[in-house]
């Protein structure tokens, strides 16, 4: 049947270098990502295939955590989304920490990075994306001040804004 694997070692993934990549679940490779512990991560997109960003998807184990903030270089901004599972993910952006569950997400501007720790020992899947601010703009105009300055941006005002902006969390704590 066209479009389906014909033998044991094939899959329907397509990679067209400098154009696009479609990686099906059966074609995913588990990668070791420096600084991310007890996580089965797959690289879905990267500059190696022509993308202007890196996108990871993976399953977090009971002791999953980052040894240092992910995507914290001066020119990198990052985003993390909890796809599913029962994980309670303690996420730190700058000096702010929140607990995220399924559907929760966090954004860190360039130079701040995102750190996380599995707070309840249960599995969950996440997707994270990081990109260089200069690649996002796709032009020669200067990027945001956090991308061009040597001073790290303040997470209190930019990395963990109110719920009406780009960062949200769903806490495991009952609301009162």
N, C-alpha and C positions, 0 to 999 in steps of 0.2 A: 504494500500500500504506500503510495507516495507521501512523503512528509514524516514518516515514522522510521525509527531505527531499524536497520536491516540485520544487524548483528550485535553481539554482546558489547563491543567496545565503541559503538557509535551512539550519537545522540543528535538532536535537532538544532543544536547551537550553531550560530553563524557569527563569525568574526570577520569583518571587512576592515582591515587596518586603515586608520585615518578617515574612517567613514562611520561605522556603527558596529555594535555587537549585540546580539540577542543570545543570552545564555540561559538555557532551560534548566530547571532544577536537577535533572539527571546529568547535566554537563558541568555542574559547579564543582570547583576544586576547593578543598579546605586549605586555607593559607594561615601561616603564622604571621601575625601582625605585631611588630615590635611594640612593647608596652601594654598590650591587651592580653590578659591572663585568663585561662579557663573559658575560652570562647572559640567556637568553631565558625570562623569568619571566611566569607568568600568575597573576592574582589569582583564586582560586577562591571565597573567602568574605571578607567584610569587614563592618564595621558598616553600610556603605551598603545592604546587603541584609538587615540585621537581625541579623547574627551578633555575638556578643560577642568575636570574635577575627578575626585576619587569617590566611588560609592561602594560601601560594604554592606553585606547582609549576613546575619549569622545568629547562631543560638548561643545564649549565655548559660554557662554552667552554674552550679551552686555557689562557687567561690569567685565568679567572674569579677574582674576589676581592672582598672587601668593603673599602671605603675607611675604614670605621669600624664598630664592632660593631652588628649588626642588633638592633633591639628592646632598646635599652639604657636607656630611660627608667626612672625610679624605680618606675613602676607596671606595667611590662611584663615578662613572663616569656616565654621563647622555647624552641623545640624545633626541631631540624634532623635530618632523616633522609635518608641516601643511598639512593635507590631502586634504581638500577641503573647500569650502565656500568663503565668501567675506571678511572674517576677515583680518584685518591688525594687526598682533601681534607684539608688541614691546617687543623684547626678549633681556635680559641682561645676559651676561656670563662674570663674573668677573667685570671689569670696562668698557667693551665694550657693546654698545646697537645698535641693528639693527632692522629694521621692516621687518617681514617675511609675505609673502602671500602664497597662494596655491603653494605647491611644495618646499617651503623654509624649511631649516632645520638648526639646531644648535647642536654642540657637546661641552660638558664641561668635561675636564679631572677630575680625582679624586680630591675631596676637593673644587671644585669651585661652582658647582651647576648652575641651570638655573632658572632665574626669568622671568615672562612675564606679560604683561598687554594688554588687548584688546584696541587698539588705535583708532578704528573707530566705535565701538558699533555694529558691524555686527557679525553674528554667523559664526562659522567655526569649523571643526573637526580637532583634533590633535591626534597624537600617540606619546607617550614618553616611553623611556626605561631607566632604571637605573640598574646598577649592581655593585657589590662589586668587585674591581680589583683582590682580592685574589681568587674569585670564577671563574673569567674569565680564569686565568692562568692554573687552574686545576693541578698544580704541586707545589713543595715546593720551587722552585727557587724564589728569591726576585722579586717583581713586579717593575713597573716603580718608579722612585724617588718620584713622587708626591703621590704614594700610601704608601710609607714607611716612608716618612719624616713628621715631625710635622709642617713644614713650608708649607703654602698654596701656590700652584703654581701661577705663574703670568699669568693672563688671557691675557695680552697684547701679549705674545709670544706663548702661548699654547692653549688658549681656543677659540680664534677667528682668526685662521690662514687665509691665503690667499685663494682665490677661488680654487686653485689647490689642496688643502688638504681636510680635512674632514668637513669643515664648509662652508656653502653656504647660501646666502640669496637672496630672490627676493623682491625687494623693491617696494612699491607703488608709489614712486617718479619717474617721467619720466626721462629717461636718456638724458643728454645733449651732 
